Amino acid sequence: MQTIARAILSSSIKLHSSLRYLLPGPLTWRRSSSIKASNALDLTSSRPTAIKLREYQEECIQSVLSYLEKGHKRLGVSLATGSGKTVIFTQLIGRVKPQTKDATQTLILAHRRELVEQAARHCTDAYPTKTLEIEMGNIHASGTADITVASVRSVVSGDRMTKYNPERFKLVLVDEAHHIVAAGYMETLRHFGLLEPTVTSPALVGVSATLSRFDGLRLGAAIDHVVYHKDYVDMIGEKWLADVIFTTVQSKADISKVKKAAFGDFMTGELSKAVNTDKTNEITVRAWLARAEKRKSTIVFCVDLTHLGGLTQMFRKHGIDARYVTGDTPKQIRSERLDAFKNLEYPVLLNCGVFTEGTDIPNIDCVLLARPTKSRNLLVQMIGRGMRLYPGKVNCHIIDMVASLEVGIVTVPTLFGLDPSEVVNEANVVDLKKLQELKQVNARDKMDEVASDPTREKFTNSMVTFTDYDSIYDLIDDTSGERHIRGISQLAWVQVADDRYVLSSQDGEYITIEKTGLSQPLYRIRYNPRISSGLVLEKEWRPYGRTRDIATADAFSDAVHAADTFASETFPRYITSKDQKWRSAPATTGQLNFLNKLKAVNEKITADQITKGKAADMITKVKFGAKGRLDKMRADQKRSEKQSSKTIRAAELRQREEVRVGPLSDTRSPGVEEYA
């Protein structure tokens, strides 16, 4: 029985609904009945099975331990897919010290069956003398085992959580921790005293491949510090992950009218209708045939079941053995298809939302991204499926089917700070990094050329465009600055400076997005609590309350998404949404009185000329320094025109000094004397 049970566990932990297992020193298999604590072994004498950690894995563990020693309780670890996150948090079980003599147990939380089984396998191998139980579906743990691996959905079901005594736990580990703010996780953290931790609370460590600053906004409700980060670029360079080459292909799909869902990405149904066409599917399959036909194991990410069906049929129409797995695929069929794919029995496996995380299929050597996304995290997760090392695998080819470049879309080039429309063909990570650096160098060189050679100003000055405003009113009436951000966001953001945006509440609180002036992070999101109310002019404006830094981001779309998430939790949506009905109503008397102070006597505006929403936006611009901004713009324009005049004259003088073959010009510049 022990041999059979061990074999089952090492393969896939096939669990019968009427069984529960308890794994003390000699592995035993028990019928579903109460398991008494007396069955558990002494924890203090056990040590992890010897394992040779990679250098960065040991660095990560030491970083976690260091923060815990300083009294921090809620920690996050950001590691690329394929980095061995499960190995790291498994090793932490034996290294984290109990906060009290009775706190010796560990709880591991995950949201999918595969992750639960994976964690159980690792813990069984690493700690053969510890008791281990699973809490998942019909499998009920006792709550007293040394290590409990639980499905979060199961642990919060009914009264199943009550058997876990928080005072007995030293450590709570969360896999794929970017989900940690979901209701089930938060309920579990509340039970273990981790929403407001004390000295006696267990430590919390969440691991994920996508603990980015962008996610960090919401994650702050559960995680206080991201203590270690190593992304896939670093790990590819250090040969811990397979090399990757990228190709972008224009799919011609028009997604410009696809609406955004609540969390900022495209609405699945509408996106599917836009991309699931015979034309787009044909382009997708032909792109794969042209670039990756000889690849042995391609995984394809689709939008939904309808798209998956259409694209699967298109592959088969071209004679390609393509199979699919969905969340509804029966377990036995799913296992058979996965095993066959891992054994290289067919070349193409399609899915929608199944393999974005927690999937270990190292033989994948091509990832076909057939679904556009606005989520950087989703893009990274999909790409990460092909980065694991595998015998004979030289690299993984990522083929990104780029749809219409609608504002806010995330593509492979955007991961490297490039324009989403950048076309790449079998470029590896080094190539893309070099392209990014080259663009940065070129931009700096242009600036240096202008500074060192005044003649070039005549040609490069066209990069600077000035818009003339006759008055403050004309400046605040200009809405061109809001077009980009409102193409990304559903909220009524207002541009108050070249790189600064504001979202206000009705009682004076506001959130800002602005450039930091640093190379990283590029953008900072801040929250300014309640300030004095009333429509007052700029010089009288005196905010109060301490400004809070909410998040940072390297991409503007990520900054907007983070700010929107915070705003949705802080401000009433009927105030901040750009689509609210009140915004299209006529401006109020108070708004008109305020704005007419900025107009000439014979140019007063009336309620039928401006909406309430437009008036509110204009007043926001005044409050946040429109007069100073206008003065600065006029001064900058005057300086630029003066400099331009100087550079033109300098260029003409330099031109006269050049010797050229050809007829001499007889044209003279005003004010320039000609000598024989």
C-alpha positions in Angstrom: 0.0 0.0 0.0 2.8 2.4 0.8 4.5 1.8 -2.5 1.3 2.4 -4.4 0.5 5.5 -2.5 4.0 6.9 -3.0 3.8 6.2 -6.7 0.4 8.0 -7.0 1.7 11.0 -5.1 4.8 11.3 -7.1 2.9 11.3 -10.4 -0.1 13.4 -9.9 -1.7 12.8 -6.5 -4.9 11.2 -7.8 -7.3 11.6 -4.9 -10.4 9.5 -4.5 -13.3 11.5 -3.0 -13.7 9.0 -0.1 -10.1 9.0 0.9 -7.8 11.4 2.8 -4.1 10.9 3.3 -1.8 11.6 6.1 1.9 11.4 5.5 3.9 10.8 8.6 7.4 9.2 8.5 6.3 5.9 6.9 3.6 7.0 4.4 0.2 5.7 5.4 -3.1 5.9 3.5 -6.2 6.3 5.7 -10.0 6.1 5.1 -12.0 9.3 5.6 -12.3 9.4 9.4 -11.2 11.7 12.1 -7.4 11.9 12.4 -6.2 12.6 15.9 -3.3 14.9 16.7 -1.5 12.1 18.4 -0.7 10.6 15.0 1.5 13.6 14.2 5.2 13.4 14.8 7.4 15.8 16.7 8.2 18.7 14.4 11.3 20.2 16.1 13.6 17.3 15.1 12.7 17.3 11.4 14.9 19.0 8.7 14.3 19.5 5.0 15.7 16.9 2.7 19.0 18.1 1.3 18.6 20.0 -1.9 21.0 22.2 -3.8 19.5 25.6 -4.2 20.3 27.9 -7.0 22.2 31.1 -5.9 19.2 33.3 -6.4 16.9 30.9 -4.6 19.1 31.1 -1.5 19.3 34.9 -1.9 15.5 35.0 -1.9 15.2 32.9 1.2 17.7 34.9 3.1 15.9 38.1 2.1 12.6 36.7 3.5 14.3 35.6 6.7 16.0 39.0 7.1 12.6 40.8 6.9 11.0 38.4 9.3 13.8 39.0 11.8 13.1 42.7 11.6 9.5 42.1 12.7 7.8 42.3 9.3 5.0 39.9 8.8 3.4 40.1 5.4 6.0 39.6 2.6 5.9 39.1 -1.2 8.3 37.4 -3.5 8.4 38.1 -7.2 10.1 35.4 -9.3 9.7 34.6 -13.0 7.8 31.5 -14.1 10.2 28.5 -14.0 12.3 29.9 -11.3 11.3 27.3 -8.7 8.9 29.3 -6.6 7.5 26.1 -5.0 11.0 25.0 -4.1 11.7 28.3 -2.4 8.6 28.4 -0.3 8.9 24.7 0.6 12.4 25.4 2.0 11.0 28.3 4.0 8.9 25.8 6.0 12.0 24.5 7.7 13.8 27.8 8.1 11.1 30.2 9.5 11.3 30.2 13.2 8.1 29.8 15.3 7.0 33.1 16.9 5.9 31.1 20.0 6.8 27.6 21.2 3.4 26.2 20.2 3.3 27.8 16.7 4.8 25.1 14.6 2.3 24.4 11.8 2.3 25.7 8.2 -0.6 26.4 5.9 -0.1 26.6 2.1 -2.9 28.2 0.1 -3.6 27.9 -3.6 -6.5 28.5 -5.9 -6.2 25.6 -8.3 -6.0 21.8 -7.9 -2.8 21.5 -9.9 -1.1 24.0 -7.5 -2.3 22.1 -4.4 -1.0 18.8 -5.8 2.3 20.4 -6.8 2.9 21.9 -3.4 2.0 18.6 -1.7 4.5 16.7 -3.8 7.3 19.1 -3.0 6.6 19.1 0.7 6.4 15.3 0.9 9.9 15.1 -0.8 11.4 17.8 1.4 9.9 16.8 4.7 9.4 13.0 4.9 9.1 13.1 8.7 6.4 15.7 8.9 2.7 15.1 8.7 1.0 16.5 5.6 -2.7 16.8 4.9 -4.8 18.2 2.0 -7.9 20.4 2.3 -9.6 20.3 -1.1 -13.1 19.3 -2.2 -14.2 16.2 -0.5 -10.7 15.7 1.1 -10.9 17.1 4.6 -7.8 17.8 6.7 -7.8 17.6 10.5 -6.3 21.1 11.0 -3.5 19.7 13.2 -0.9 18.4 10.6 2.5 19.9 10.4 1.8 21.0 6.9 -1.6 21.6 5.4 -2.0 22.3 1.7 -5.4 23.8 1.0 -7.6 25.0 -1.8 -8.7 28.4 -0.8 -12.2 27.7 -2.0 -12.4 24.7 0.2 -10.9 26.1 3.3 -13.5 28.9 3.5 -16.4 26.6 2.7 -18.9 26.2 5.6 -17.1 25.9 8.9 -14.0 24.1 7.6 -11.7 26.9 8.7 -12.8 26.7 12.4 -10.6 23.7 13.0 -7.4 25.7 12.3 -6.1 27.3 15.4 -4.2 30.5 14.4 -2.0 30.3 17.5 -0.6 26.9 16.3 0.6 28.3 12.9 4.0 29.9 12.3 3.7 30.4 8.5 1.1 30.9 5.9 2.3 30.5 2.3 0.3 31.7 -0.7 1.1 30.5 -4.2 0.2 32.7 -7.2 -0.2 35.5 -4.7 -1.4 38.1 -7.2 -4.8 36.6 -6.3 -4.4 37.2 -2.6 -6.8 40.1 -2.4 -9.7 37.9 -3.6 -12.5 37.4 -1.0 -11.5 33.8 0.0 -7.9 34.7 0.7 -8.9 37.8 2.6 -11.3 35.8 4.8 -8.5 33.3 5.5 -6.0 36.0 6.4 -8.6 37.5 8.7 -9.0 34.2 10.5 -5.2 34.0 11.0 -4.9 37.6 12.2 -3.0 38.7 9.2 -5.1 41.7 8.1 -3.8 43.6 11.1 -0.9 41.3 12.3 0.6 41.3 15.8 3.8 39.9 17.2 2.1 36.5 17.7 0.6 36.3 14.2 2.1 33.8 11.8 4.3 35.0 9.0 2.7 35.5 5.6 4.8 34.9 2.4 3.1 35.3 -1.0 5.0 34.2 -4.2 4.1 35.1 -7.8 5.6 35.7 -11.2 3.6 38.9 -11.5 4.0 40.8 -8.2 4.7 44.0 -10.2 4.2 47.5 -8.9 1.1 47.6 -11.0 -0.3 44.8 -8.9 1.2 46.2 -5.8 -1.6 48.7 -5.4 -4.3 46.2 -4.5 -1.8 43.7 -3.0 -1.1 46.3 -0.3 -4.2 45.1 1.5 -2.5 41.8 2.2 1.3 42.2 1.5 3.4 45.0 3.0 6.8 44.4 1.4 8.0 42.8 -1.8 11.3 41.6 -0.5 12.8 39.9 -3.6 12.4 40.3 -7.3 14.0 38.6 -10.3 12.4 38.8 -13.7 12.7 36.6 -16.7 15.2 38.8 -18.5 17.7 38.4 -15.7 17.1 34.7 -15.5 17.5 34.1 -19.2 20.8 36.0 -19.1 22.0 33.8 -16.3 20.8 30.6 -18.2 18.2 29.6 -15.5 15.5 29.9 -18.1 15.4 28.9 -21.8 16.2 31.7 -24.3 13.3 33.3 -26.0 12.9 34.7 -29.5 10.0 37.0 -30.4 8.0 37.7 -33.5 5.1 40.1 -33.9 2.5 39.6 -36.6 -0.2 42.0 -37.6 -3.4 40.0 -37.4 -5.6 42.8 -38.9 -8.3 42.3 -36.2 -10.1 45.5 -35.4 -10.4 45.8 -31.6 -10.8 49.5 -31.5 -14.4 49.3 -30.4 -14.0 46.5 -27.9 -15.1 47.7 -24.5 -13.0 47.3 -21.3 -14.1 45.1 -18.4 -14.1 46.1 -14.8 -10.5 45.3 -14.2 -9.2 47.1 -17.3 -8.7 44.3 -19.8 -10.9 43.7 -22.8 -14.4 42.3 -22.3 -14.1 38.7 -23.3 -17.2 38.3 -25.3 -16.7 41.4 -27.4 -13.0 40.6 -27.9 -13.8 37.1 -29.1 -16.2 38.5 -31.7 -13.5 40.8 -33.0 -10.7 38.3 -33.3 -12.6 35.1 -34.0 -13.1 35.6 -37.7 -12.0 33.3 -40.6 -9.6 36.0 -41.9 -7.9 36.5 -38.5 -7.7 32.8 -37.7 -6.3 32.1 -41.2 -3.6 34.7 -40.7 -2.8 33.2 -37.3 -2.4 29.7 -38.6 -0.4 30.8 -41.6 1.9 32.8 -39.3 2.5 29.7 -37.3 3.2 27.6 -40.4 5.6 30.2 -41.7 7.5 30.7 -38.4 7.0 27.7 -36.2 5.9 24.7 -38.2 9.0 22.7 -37.2 8.4 23.4 -33.5 7.5 20.3 -31.5 5.2 21.7 -28.8 3.2 24.9 -29.4 0.7 26.2 -26.8 -1.9 28.6 -28.1 -3.8 31.1 -25.9 -7.3 31.9 -27.1 -9.9 34.4 -25.9 -12.8 32.1 -25.1 -14.4 28.7 -26.0 -15.8 30.1 -29.2 -12.5 31.5 -30.4 -10.8 28.3 -29.3 -13.2 26.2 -31.4 -12.8 28.4 -34.4 -9.0 28.4 -34.3 -8.7 24.7 -33.6 -10.8 24.0 -36.7 -8.5 26.3 -38.7 -5.4 24.4 -37.6 -7.0 21.1 -38.5 -8.2 22.5 -41.9 -4.5 23.0 -42.7 -3.7 19.4 -41.7 -2.2 20.2 -38.3 -3.0 17.8 -35.4 -4.3 20.5 -32.9 -6.1 19.6 -29.7 -7.5 21.7 -26.9 -8.1 21.8 -23.2 -10.6 24.0 -21.4 -11.9 24.3 -17.8 -14.8 22.1 -18.8 -12.7 19.3 -20.3 -13.3 16.1 -18.2 -10.3 15.3 -16.0 -9.4 12.0 -17.6 -9.5 13.4 -21.1 -7.5 16.5 -19.9 -4.8 14.3 -18.4 -4.6 12.1 -21.5 -4.2 15.2 -23.8 -1.7 16.7 -21.5 0.4 13.5 -21.2 0.3 13.1 -25.0 1.4 16.7 -25.5 4.3 16.2 -23.0 5.3 13.1 -24.9 5.5 15.1 -28.1 2.7 13.1 -29.7 1.1 16.1 -31.3 2.4 19.7 -32.0 -0.3 22.2 -31.0 -2.3 22.5 -27.8 -4.9 25.3 -27.6 -6.5 26.6 -24.4 -8.4 29.6 -23.0 -7.5 30.7 -19.4 -6.3 27.2 -18.3 -2.5 27.4 -18.6 -1.8 31.0 -17.7 -0.4 30.0 -14.3 0.7 27.0 -12.3 1.4 24.9 -15.3 4.6 22.9 -15.7 5.0 21.7 -19.3 8.7 22.3 -19.9 8.7 20.9 -23.5 6.8 23.9 -24.8 9.0 25.5 -27.4 6.5 27.9 -29.0 3.9 30.2 -27.5 1.3 31.6 -29.9 -0.5 34.6 -28.4 -3.8 34.7 -30.3 -5.6 36.9 -27.7 -4.9 40.6 -27.4 -4.7 42.0 -23.9 -4.2 45.2 -21.9 -2.7 43.3 -19.0 1.0 43.2 -18.7 0.7 40.5 -16.1 -1.4 38.2 -18.3 1.1 38.7 -21.2 4.0 37.8 -18.9 2.2 34.7 -17.6 1.4 33.5 -21.1 5.0 34.0 -22.3 6.3 32.3 -19.2 4.8 29.0 -20.2 7.6 28.4 -22.7 10.6 29.5 -20.6 11.3 26.3 -18.6 14.5 24.4 -19.5 14.1 21.1 -21.3 16.6 18.6 -22.8 17.3 19.5 -26.4 15.3 22.8 -26.2 17.4 25.6 -27.7 14.8 28.4 -27.2 11.1 29.2 -27.2 9.5 31.1 -30.0 6.9 33.7 -28.9 4.6 34.7 -31.7 2.5 37.7 -30.8 -0.6 38.2 -33.0 -0.9 41.9 -32.6 -4.4 43.3 -33.4 -5.2 46.9 -34.3 -3.0 49.1 -32.1 -5.8 50.5 -30.0 -4.8 52.8 -27.2 -3.5 50.8 -24.1 -2.8 47.5 -25.8 0.1 45.5 -24.4 2.4 43.6 -26.8 5.8 41.9 -26.6 7.6 45.2 -27.5 5.9 47.1 -24.7 7.5 44.8 -22.2 10.8 46.3 -23.2 9.7 49.9 -23.2 9.2 50.0 -27.0 6.2 51.2 -29.0 3.5 48.6 -29.3 3.6 48.9 -33.1 7.3 47.9 -33.1 7.7 45.0 -35.5 10.1 42.3 -34.4 11.1 39.1 -36.3 12.8 36.3 -34.3 14.4 38.9 -32.0 15.7 37.5 -28.7 15.7 39.3 -25.3 19.2 40.7 -25.9 18.1 42.1 -29.3 15.1 43.8 -27.8 17.1 45.3 -24.9 19.6 46.6 -27.4 16.8 48.1 -29.5 15.4 49.8 -26.4 18.9 51.1 -25.4 19.5 52.3 -29.0 16.3 54.3 -29.0 17.2 55.9 -25.7 20.7 56.7 -27.0 19.3 58.2 -30.2 16.9 60.4 -28.2 19.8 61.6 -26.1 22.0 62.1 -29.2 19.4 64.3 -30.8 19.3 66.5 -27.6 23.1 66.6 -27.5 23.3 67.5 -31.2 21.0 70.5 -30.7 23.0 71.6 -27.7 26.4 71.3 -29.4 25.5 72.4 -32.9 23.0 75.3 -33.2 22.6 74.7 -36.9 20.7 71.5 -36.2 18.1 73.4 -34.2 16.5 74.6 -37.4 15.7 71.0 -38.3 15.0 69.5 -34.9 13.0 72.3 -33.5 10.0 70.9 -35.5 9.8 68.2 -32.8 8.5 71.0 -30.4 5.0 72.2 -31.1 3.5 75.2 -29.4 -0.2 75.9 -29.2 -1.3 79.5 -28.9 -3.8 80.4 -26.2 -5.2 83.9 -25.9 -6.4 83.4 -22.3 -6.7 81.0 -19.4 -10.1 80.1 -20.6 -8.8 79.0 -24.0 -6.2 76.9 -22.2 -8.7 75.1 -19.9 -11.1 74.7 -22.8 -8.6 72.6 -24.7 -9.4 68.9 -24.1 -6.7 67.4 -26.3 -4.6 66.4 -23.3 -7.3 64.1 -22.0 -7.9 62.1 -25.1 -5.1 59.6 -24.5 -5.8 58.9 -20.8 -9.6 58.7 -21.4 -8.9 56.2 -24.1 -7.3 54.0 -21.4 -9.5 54.9 -18.4 -13.3 55.0 -17.8 -12.8 57.8 -15.3 -12.8 61.6 -15.9 -9.1 62.3 -15.6 -8.0 65.9 -16.3 -4.6 66.9 -17.6 -3.3 69.8 -15.5 0.3 69.8 -16.8 2.3 68.1 -19.6 2.9 65.0 -17.5 0.4 65.4 -14.7 -3.2 64.2 -14.5 -5.8 64.7 -11.7 -9.0 62.9 -10.7 -11.0 64.8 -8.1 -13.9 63.9 -5.8 -16.8 66.2 -4.9 -15.3 67.2 -1.6 -11.8 68.2 -2.7 -9.9 64.9 -2.4 -7.9 64.0 -5.5 -5.5 61.5 -7.0 -2.6 62.4 -9.3 -0.6 60.6 -11.9 2.7 62.3 -12.8 6.1 61.5 -14.2 8.8 61.0 -11.6 11.7 62.4 -13.6 13.5 59.1 -13.0 14.4 56.3 -15.4 12.5 53.9 -13.1 9.8 54.1 -12.1 8.5 56.5 -14.7 5.2 57.3 -13.1 4.0 57.9 -9.5 0.4 57.8 -8.3 -0.5 59.9 -5.2 -3.6 60.4 -3.1 -4.4 63.7 -1.4 -7.0 63.4 1.3 -9.8 65.8 2.0 -8.9 69.4 1.2 -10.7 72.7 1.7 -13.9 72.8 -0.4 -15.2 75.7 -2.4 -14.5 77.2 -5.8 -11.5 79.3 -5.2 -8.8 80.7 -7.5 -5.3 79.4 -7.7 -3.6 81.8 -5.3 -6.1 81.0 -2.5 -5.8 77.2 -3.0 -4.4 75.6 0.2 -4.6 71.8 0.3 -4.3 70.1 3.7 -3.8 66.5 4.7 -0.7 64.4 4.2 -0.1 63.2 0.6 0.2 59.4 0.3 2.2 57.6 -2.3 -0.1 54.9 -3.7 1.9 53.1 -6.4 4.6 53.5 -9.1 4.7 52.1 -12.6 7.0 52.0 -15.6 4.3 52.1 -18.2 1.6 54.9 -18.4 -1.2 52.3 -18.9 -0.1 50.5 -15.8 -0.1 53.7 -13.8 -3.6 54.6 -15.0 -4.9 51.1 -14.2 -3.4 51.3 -10.7 -4.8 54.7 -10.1 -8.2 53.6 -11.4 -8.3 50.7 -9.0 -7.5 52.9 -6.1 -10.1 55.5 -7.2 -12.8 52.8 -7.5 -12.3 51.9 -3.9 -12.0 55.5 -2.6 -14.3 57.8 -4.6 -18.0 57.3 -5.6 -18.1 56.1 -9.1 -21.0 58.5 -10.0 -18.6 61.3 -9.4 -15.5 60.1 -11.2 -16.9 58.1 -14.2 -16.6 60.0 -17.5 -19.9 58.5 -18.7 -22.2 59.6 -15.9 -25.4 61.3 -17.1 -24.9 64.3 -14.9 -21.8 65.3 -16.9 -23.9 65.9 -20.0 -26.4 68.2 -18.1 -26.1 72.0 -18.5 -23.5 73.7 -16.3 -24.7 75.1 -12.9 -25.0 78.7 -12.0 -22.0 78.4 -9.7 -19.8 76.9 -12.4 -20.8 79.6 -14.9 -20.0 82.4 -12.4 -16.6 80.9 -11.7 -15.7 80.4 -15.4 -17.0 83.8 -16.5 -14.5 85.5 -14.2 -12.0 84.3 -16.7 -13.8 85.6 -19.8 -14.1 89.1 -21.2 -17.3 91.0 -20.3 -18.7 90.7 -23.8 -17.8 87.0 -24.1 -19.8 85.4 -21.2 -20.8 81.8 -21.6 -24.3 80.5 -20.8 -25.6 77.1 -19.6 -26.5 76.0 -23.1 -22.9 76.4 -24.3 -21.2 74.1 -21.8 -22.0 70.9 -19.9 -21.7 70.3 -16.2 -18.9 67.8 -16.8 -16.9 70.0 -19.1 -17.2 72.9 -16.6 -16.1 70.7 -13.8 -13.0 69.7 -15.8 -12.2 73.3 -16.6 -12.5 74.4 -12.9 -10.2 71.5 -11.9 -7.5 72.9 -14.3 -7.8 76.3 -12.8 -7.5 75.0 -9.3 -4.4 73.1 -10.3 -2.5 76.0 -11.7 -3.8 76.9 -15.2 -2.7 80.5 -14.8 0.9 79.6 -13.9 0.9 77.0 -16.7 -0.2 79.5 -19.3 2.4 82.0 -18.1 5.1 79.3 -18.4 4.0 78.2 -21.8 4.1 81.8 -23.1 7.6 82.3 -21.6 8.8 79.0 -23.1 7.5 79.9 -26.5 9.1 83.3 -26.4 12.5 81.8 -25.4 12.1 79.1 -28.2 11.4 81.8 -30.8 14.3 83.8 -29.7 16.6 80.8 -29.8 15.2 79.7 -33.2 16.1 83.1 -34.6 19.6 82.8 -33.4 20.1 79.3 -34.7 18.8 80.3 -38.1 21.3 83.1 -38.4 24.1 80.9 -37.1 23.2 78.2 -39.7 23.3 80.7 -42.5 26.7 82.0 -41.4 28.0 78.4 -41.3 26.6 77.7 -44.7 28.5 80.6 -46.2 31.7 79.2 -44.8 31.2 75.9 -46.6 32.9 75.3 -50.0 30.7 73.4 -52.4 31.1 72.4 -56.0 28.5 74.2 -58.1 27.2 77.8 -58.7 27.5 80.3 -56.0 24.3 81.7 -54.5 23.7 85.4 -54.8 21.2 85.4 -51.9 22.1 87.5 -48.9 20.8 87.1 -45.4 19.4 90.2 -43.8 21.9 92.0 -41.6 24.9 89.9 -42.9 27.7 91.8 -44.5 29.6 90.2 -47.3 33.3 90.7 -47.6 35.5 90.2 -50.7 
